[in-house]
């Protein structure tokens, strides 16, 4: 014989148990908001991911629903992904998306040009370094490199990469075609 279940009591127990564990009511129901989900560890951006393409479309003026439809994912999934990985806000009818995830950057270090994965706040230091290198290469004024002597950036694994500031080494790298300022943002997606 079948036992009658009390669904209302089961639901109340499930909600009470989740609230006692520190979860929100929506997470207890099984539909957590993006703010309720654990923050993922930062990883390099995968440009082939359809959610990344949708974020790019949103950055170019598409609505969230249109961007999701164009890339074949649900608007809810895109919304959750956007809230987890970016800082974004709406200005009028357009989205302004600030991506704070690590990115691959090209730097010259220890006599070679290398790709290192850095937090985005370190990217401005790399840009300043490359600006100084280009000024040095254009003017042959080694004093442009002085602010970067002994300086470097830490990658996401806390390894220090010292900027290459030896003029002869930079000239050598430039002569063999390794120094390209336009390629400082490395495409690390595989």
N, C-alpha and C positions, 0 to 999 in steps of 0.2 A: 504494500500500500504506500502511496506517495505521501510524503510529509509536506504540509503547507509551510511555505517560507514567508517570513515577515520582511518584505523588501524595504519597507520604510525604516525598520529598526536596523537592518544591515547597513543601509545607506548612512544613517545617523552614526553608527559605530565607526564606519570607514572615515567619515568626515572628522569625527572627534579624534580618532587615532592619528590622522594626518596633521591636524592642527596641533596636537600634543607634540608631534615630531618637528614642529616648526615650519611646516609647509603652508602655503596659502590655500584658501578654499578652492580656487580654480585648479590648483595642482592636485588637491585631494579628490576632486571630481574626475581627474584624469585628463584635464585640458589645461596644462600649465601655460601661463603667459611667458613671453620671452624673458621677462625680468626674473621669473621663478626658476629658469633653467640654469644649471651651473655654467660659469664662464669657461669656455674652452681655452686650452693653452694656445698661445699665438703660434701660428705656423705660416710659412710663406704663402703668398697668394697664388692660387692655381688659376691661371687665366682661361683654362679650358672648361672650368666649372660653369654650368648654365646660370647658376645664381650670381656668379661674378659678371657674366654678360648682362644679366638683368640689372644689376646695380649700375653698370656702365650706361645702360639705356636710361635708367632713372636719372643719372647725372646729366644726361643730355636732354632732359625735359620730358621724358615719357612718364606717365603715371605708373604707380606701382602695379595696378591690375594689368595695364597694357604691356609693361615690361615682363611680367610673369607669363602672360599669355604668349608673348613673342618667343620666349625661351622654353616654353613647354613645362613650366612648373606652376604650382598653385600660388595664389597671392598670399595665402597664410604662411606657406613655407618661406617665401621671399621676405615677408615681413619679419618672421622670426630670425632669419639669417641676417637681415639688415640690422636688427636690434642687437644681436649678439656680437657682430664683428665690426660694426661701424658706429660712429656718432653722426646722427643725421637729424635734420630738421627740415620743415617745410617753410619756404618763403613764397607766399602767394600760392600759385598752383605748381610750383617746381620744388623738387627735392634738392637740398644741399647736403652732400655726403662727404664726411671726413673719415678717411680710412686710416686707422692707427695701427694696423698690423705690420709686422716686420716685412721688409722688402730686401731684395738682393741689390747691392751696390758694387760698382767696380771701384777699386782703389789701387794705387801703386804702393806696394809695401815690400821691403826686403828685395829690391831689385826686379820685381815682377808685378804685373798687373793681375789682381785677384778679384774674385767675386766673394763678397762676404754678406751674410744676412744680418741686417741691422734693424733696430727699432727705428721708426720713422723720425723720432726726434734727433737721432744721430745723422740723418740724411742731410740736414742743413750744414753740418760741419764738413761732410764730404763735399758738398757743393762749393763751400768756401775754399776748401783745399784745391779742388780742380780749377777754380777761378784763379787762385794764386799760381798754380802750375802753368796755366795758359798765359798768364801775364809774364811769367818768367820766360817761357818759350818764345813769346813775341818780342820781348825787350832785352832778354839776356841779363836781367837784373835779378841776381840771386837773393837780394834783400827781400823780395816779394815772398820768399819761402820761409823767412825767419820766424813768423808766428807759428809755423807748423813743425819746427825742429823739435824732435823728441815727443811730439804730440801724436795722438792716434784716436781710434774709436774702438769701443767694445762691441763685439757681435752679440747675438742672442745667447750664446753659450758662455758669455763673460770672458772671452779671449780678447786680449788687446792686440790690435793691428796698428803698428806704428806707420805713420805716413812717410813715404819715400821723399826725402828732401835733398838728396845729394844731386847737385846740378849735372854732373857727368852721367850719372845713371839715368836721370830723367831725359837728357838729350839722347842717350842710347836707345831708350824705350821709344822715344818719339821717332828716331831714325828708322827703326824696324817696324814702325806702324802700329805699335801697341797702344799708344795713348790717344784715345778718342773721347772727348768730353761728352759728346752726345750719347755715348753708350754707358754712362755711369750708372744708369738704372738697369741692372742686369735682369734678363728674363730667366728666372730660376724655375719656371714651371717645366716639368718634364712631361 
